Every structure is written in structure tokens, then in C-alpha cells.
């Protein structure tokens, strides 16, 4: 590279850095901020700020929001994020219902859609993901900034390759490349549990945590780990794959090839099977009556049976808590993280489950470490993985928040 090329590259890098800095400062002020205050907060000159703001307005990312009260002289014009001028397309293919959303630049869901797919595998599972994305793109009312895909399995987030997703039957699937070729937009792929951790950090109670663990218990079980406010993937991108941690020696076979994995005893599929087995063994139990009369999922019936102190239900949830507690204790012992969030349909089982997890943790971890750890259900709803996907696109494309 010649000296002139080097200087040009350096200027371009500096300009991009300054533009992201200005955009980040504007993003931090929801009600708007003046150009003078941006210059003061960033340390950039007013001329530089004015030039960058002008470019951002021209691109449609920033807009004028009115004027601030005058301190004498001409009142300053406030600028803010033009939150609806770009949309982020988020897709979650980790459950039996695919979910998709169009999300604005403030992380607000503008439109959401659900596609029931059951236990689709291989190419059919991929085609369903395309169909959901096609539908959302057709409904987008503004240009799409990028596409975030939340998927189960072992993922290389840099290359966007699904190395292995047992529940989808995907092996070495170049998901990012396939979506880029089809849609021609920036695409970012990450494990669904990692997306939830990112959502917790960006939009949930995890905003106050420098380090956190988000544990998703659903059709599969996975963990997203945040260290120093950054997602931690591990050397082989498998950090947090606790679903295939063996917790029952010589237990039932798992789809991964091992026996006694956490998913075999604690996933929602496993819990549903355990409920049906308990009903077969004790057909006149309160749990059986609630399942028969509820008209909803047996998981919610189990939660109600626990609240009514049904002994069979209490024992089931206690065992579930013990199994999950083994994995949580390992995470706490190694990482010493104080913020643990559970996410997924198991929140229907209520605080009894969390108490059982905490009790197992206390049996396995130094008391001081166990007592300092907060184990709670996430306040984020079913949209957490979609919000995490949108946060990933925002951070990668615009450097926000």
C-alpha cells in the first residue's frame, strides 16, 4: 500500500469511527440532542459534527426532532434517530413455531408473524424459514437494514454456518450464505440462546449486569453467556451447550448420541412425556384431572398442580430443578456470574422450580457464591430471541446501541 493509499484508508477509518460515535450519541438521547451537545459529548469539532449529522440525515438514519428551549439567541435544533426509516428483519427458527418480526431502530416490533412448522427437518425446515422471510420482506414498509437469524445448534457466527442443529437435522449448513444469496441484505446468524442473552443485555433486566447467563429451556436447552457485556462464544462456538451435558449416568438415549443429557430429562418435550407417564401411573391424581380439564398445554397444568400442592407435581418439579441445578452450579462455579435468567415455557412452573434449582446450586457450590447469585425468570416474553437478533444487526451494521 502506498503512502497516499494508507492516508486515504486512515481518513476513511477515522470518518467511519466518527460517524458511529455521533450516531451512538444521538441514539442515547431518545428525545433528541443538539449538534452543539453532540460536539461537547464526543469531543469532535462542531464543523465535523454538522457534516456527519448532515450525511446521516441524507441517509435517512437521523431526523430533526424540533427545537430545544432557548438559552438566549436562536434555539438549537434537536436531532434524533429516524427510528422507522429502516427496519430490521428478525427470524427465529429454534422452536416448533417459527417466529418472525420487522423491528424498528429502537428495538420496537412493528409487525410480527408466526409459522407453525412442527418437527420439520433438513431442507423442509430451511424452506419454511425462506417462506417466513419472504412474507416479512413483502410486508416491510421501509428499507431493510439487515436480517438476524436465531437458530438452534452449534453455530459459527462469523461465517454463519450451522455446524450441527440436532432438532433441525442441519449439519454444516451455510445458512448465512444461502440467505445473502436469496435476499441480498446483510445477514447475521447466532444460536437462539445467544440471541436471548443479547436481548437480555440490550432490553431486559440484564442491562444492569456486566456478566450474565440466559438459559433457554424449551424444545432444546441452551445457554447464552455474556462476559464484560460481550457475547462469549467459546473457541469452537459451543459455549453454553448445556443441553447435551450428561446429568443422569446411563440415562435414556439422547438424539445427539449420548445418554442422560439434560435435554432428555428437562426439555419441554421431556417434561410432557414425564407428565403423560405420571398420569398413566396415577390416573386419579390432581395433575391428571388438571391436564384433562385445562384445555391448554400439560405444562401449564403441571404449574397449576404445583400451586395446588399436588405431591406428584411437586416431586416432578423438584427433580427437574435438581437436573437443571447441576448445570447451573457448573456455570456458577466456573464463571462466578451473579445474574442467571431462565427463559421459555418453563416459567409456567413458577417459583417452585427456581427454588429447586437454587437448592441444588447450594448443595454444589460454595455458599458465598451461591448466595450472591440471582436466579430468576426473564421478564422478556416470547419475543426475546427476535429482539436479540435485531440487537445483533443494530450492533454489527450501525454500531448501536
N, C-alpha and C positions, 0 to 999 in steps of 0.2 A: 504494500500500500504506500503510495506517495505521500509526501507531507501535506499536499493540498487535499488529497482524499481523506487523510487522517483528520485534518482540521474540519473538513465538511462533516465527517461522521461524528466527531465530537460535538459540533454545533447542533447536529440533528438529535443526538442523545440528550444534550442539555435542554433543547426545546421540548422534547417529549417528557423529560423529567419535570420541567416547569409546568407543562400543561396538565400533567397528572396531579401535581401539587396544588395548582389552582382549582382544578375540578374537585379534588378531595376537600378543599377548604369550603367551596361552595356547597358541596354535598352535606357537610357538617352543620350547615345553617338552613334548617328547613323553612324558615320564614324569610330567608333572603339575606344577602350581605352586600355591602357597598364595595366598589372597586378599591377605594382607599383602605378599607378594613382588610381586604384580601392582601393588599401590598404590605400592610403592617403585620399581618399574621404570618405571611410567607417569607418576608424579608426581601421580596422582589421589588423592583422599581415600579412606580405607577405606570410608566410607559409600557413596560413588559406585561404587566397585568392587563392593561387596557387592550393590548394587542391580542393576548391569549383569550380574554373574555370575548373579544370580537369574533375570533375564529370559532370559539365554542358556540356562540350564538348562531353563527353562519351554518355550523354543522347541525344545529337543532338540538344540541345537548343542554344548552343553557338558555334561559329567557329572562326578560325583565319582569320583576315582581311588584313594581310600584316604587314609591319613594319613602325614605326614612324621614322622621321628624327633623326639621331644620335646626341646626345649632348656630344659626346666623349665616346669611348668604344662601346660595342655591341649595335646596335639599338634595342629598345624594340619592341616586337611583340604585335600588336593590336588584341584585340578580340571584337567580336560584336555578335548581335543576329543572329542566323541562321534562318532568317525570313520565309523561305519556307520549312523548315524541319517538321513543324507542320502546320495543317490547322484547322481553327475554322469553324464549320458549323452553319450558321445563317439562321433562318426561321422566316418569318413574315406572320402571318395568320389573320391580322387585317382588310384586305380590300377584295374587290370582286376579286382582283388578288392576289393570294398568291405569295410571292417572297422568293427566297432562294439564298444563296451565300456561296461559300467557300472563307474564308478570311485568309490571312497570319498573322504572328505575328506582323506585322507593321500596321495592320488595312487596308491593301490593298486588294481589291476584286480581286480574281484570276479567279473566274468563277461565273456567275450569271444566274439564270433561273426564269421564270415567269410561273405560272399556273393559267389561268382564271378559277374561280370557281363560279362566280355569287353569289347568296344569299344562298349558301349551309348552312344547319343547322344540328346540332346533330352529329350522327355517320358518316354521309356522309362528313361533314366538317372535322372530325377527320381523316377519311380515305384519304382524299385529302392531308392533312398535312403529313401523312405517305408516300404517293406516291411521294411527292416533296422531302422529306428527303431521301427516297430510291434512287432516281435519283442522288442526290448530292453525297451521300456516294459512289455510283458506279463510280462516276467521280473523286473522291478525289485522288490526285497524291502523297499524303503524309498522315501519321497517323493523325487522327482527335483528337485534344486536348480536345474538348468538344462541346456541342451543346447548342446554345442560341435560345430560342423561344420567339418571340414577339407576344403577343396575346391581343385582346380587353378584356375589362371587369374588374371585381373586382378579384384581384389575391393575393394569399398568396405566396410571392416569396421564403420564406423559405421552405415551403412544396411543392411548385409548383402546387398548386391546384387552378383551376379556379372556384371561388365561384359562379360567375354569369357573363356570357357574352351574353347580350341580343341579339346582332346581329348574334351570332353563335348558340344560343339555348343551350348553355352549362350551367349546374348547378352542382356545386360540382364535377367537372371533375378533376381527379388526373392526370393531363397532364404530370407532371414530371415522375411519376412512370411508366406510360404507355410507355413513350419514353425510359426510362432507361431499362425497361424490353425488349423492342424491339431492342435497339441498343447497350446496354452495355457500354455507354460512359457517362461521367459527363454531366448532363443536368441542365440548369438554365432557369427559366421561369419568365417573368415580363410583366407587362402591356405595350402595344405598346407606349403609351405616355411617360412612364418612360424610355423606351429604347431610345426614341428620345432625351430626356433630357440628358441622359448619353452620347449619341453621340455628342450632342452639347458641353458638358463639355469636352469630350475627344478629339474631332476632329474639332469642329466648332468654331465660334466666341465666344462661351461661355467659351473657355479656359481661358479668362481673367476675368471671373466672379466668385466670391466666391459663390454667390447665383444666381439662375436663374429659370425662368419658361418657359417651352416649351409647347405651346398649339397646338395640332393637330386638324385641322378641316377637316374632311373627311366624310366617311360614318357615323362615330360617332364623338364625340368631347370629348377629354380628355386632361389632363394636367400632365406633369411631373415636379416635384418640386425638385430642388437641394438646400440644405442648407449647408453652410460650406463645399462645394464640395462633399457632400454625398447625395444620393437619399433619399428623405423623403417619407415614405410610409403611415404614419398615424397609429393610434392604431389599426384600422381594415383594413389596407392596402388600404383604399379608398381615400387617399389624392389626390386631383386633379380631382375628378369625377365631373367636372363642366357640362358635357353634360346633366346631369339629375338635374341640378339646375333650378328651375322654374323661368322663366323670363317674362312670359306672364300669368297673373292671368286668370284662367278659359279658357286657350287657348286650342288648339287642343290636343287630346289624344296622349300620347307617348307609345311606346312599353313597357316601364317599369311600366306602370300602372298609372302614374301621368298625369297631363295636363299642357301644356305650357312650357315643358322643353326646354332648349337651343337647343337640337338636333332637336326638332320639327320645329324650325324656322331658324336655322343657319347651320345645317349639309349640306353636298353637295347634299344629297337626297332632303332635304327640299328646297334648292336653285333651283334645277332642277324643282321641282314641281311649285315653285313660277314663274319661267321663263315661263313654259307652260301656267300657269294661266294668266300671263300678256299678252302673245301672243294671247290667246283666247279673252281677253277683248279688246285689241288694235291690231288687225291683220295687220294693215298698219304701225306699228311703225318701227323705225330703228332696234330695238332689234329683232323683228320678221324677218326682212329681213336678218339680220346677221346670225341668227340661221338657216334660210333656206338655205343660201348660203355658210356657213362656211365649212360644211362637217366635222366639228370637234365637240367637246362637246359644249353644250349650255352654259357651264360655261365660256369657252374661248370667246364665242360670247358675253356674258354679259360683260366680261372685255373689249372687243373691243368697245362695245356700250358705256361704261363708258368713255373710252378715246375719243370717238367722241361726248361726252356731251349729249347723249340721255337722256331726262328728266326721262323717266320711269326707265331706268337702274340706273341712279344716285339716284333716290329715293329708289330703291331696295337695293343698296349697302349701302346707308345711314342707312336704317332700320336694315340691317344686322350688320353694325358697332355698332349701338345702343345696339342691343341684346348682342353681344359679349363684348361690353364695360361694361355692367352690371357685367358680370362675372370677367372681368379683374380688374375692380375697386375694387371688393370684395377681390381679391387676393392681390392687392397692399395695400389696407387698413389694411389687417391682417398681411401680411408678409413684407411689405415695401421693396420689391425686385425691383432693378433698371434695370434688364435685362429680357425683355419679348420677346420671339421668337415665331412667328407664323409659322406653317409648314403645308403643304398639298396642295391640288389642288386650294385652295382659293387664293394662291399667284397670280393666273391669273387675279384677280380683281385689282391688283396694289395698288399704294399708296393711292388711294381714300378710300379704305377700312380701311387702317391703320389710316388715318386722321379722319375717322368717329369713330373709336374705341377710339382714343386719345381724341376726342372732348367729348365723353360720359364719359370717365375717368375724364376729367377736371370738368365735371358737378357734379361728385360724390365723388371726393377725394380732400383732402387738396391740394391747388395749389402747394405748395413747393414739396410735394410728387409726384404729377402728373408730374411736370416739370422735376424732377430728373429721371424719368423712361423712358427708351429707349424701344420703341415698334417697332419691325422690323420683316421682314420675315427672316427665317433662310436661310443661304447660302448653307446649306446641301440639297441635292436633295432627290429623292425618296428612296435612299439607307440609309437614316438616321437610320431607325429602325434596319436594318441589321447591320450597324456599331455599334449601341448601344448594340445589342445582342453580337457581337464579343467582345466589350469592357467589358461586364459583365463577359464573360467566361475568358478573359485575367486576369481580376482583381481577380476573385474567384479561378482560378486554379494556376496562376503564381504570383499573387500579382502585376500585371502590369496594367497601367504604374506607 
